[in-house]
């Protein structure tokens, strides 16, 4: 099981504003390339969003289903990506002062992905989910009511300008 954690300069409610908009899914989930449909009940338990993954012309259509939702603290998804398989993705959000700590855990639960050695799968998922949290941070912080201090995006831009990235 792969685990990634990132501190965001916004509230848990700001994070869930992004998670609750199913149409934004391909904006923050690495590998998702477009949305085809989102249930009106998203992100309630049992709601589905229909997405494609891959790159044109090799797009595969599939769906993600909400297993559990407790806004603004927790979202558990069953993400399908056949023929690779299915994964359970758990996103936990905790307040830390005026900021949030977001943890994403992902594990293969069905299909060929279950047979990939954990060491290799964890490396790939860790890399992917680092970027997923990076994108989620940009969206959640960008949509948030401004708070004192730089967003993580502004910190990264400043570090790049200083030559440290």
Secondary structure, DSSP 8 states (H G I E B T S, - for coil): -EEEEEEESS-HHHHHHHHT-GGGHHHHSTTEEEEEEE-TTTTSTT-EEEEEES-TTS-EEEEEEEEEEETTTEEEEEEEETTTEEEEEEEEEEEETTEEEEEEEEEEEESGGGGS-HHHHHHHHHHHHHHHHHHHHHHHHHHS---SS--HHHHHHHHHHTT--
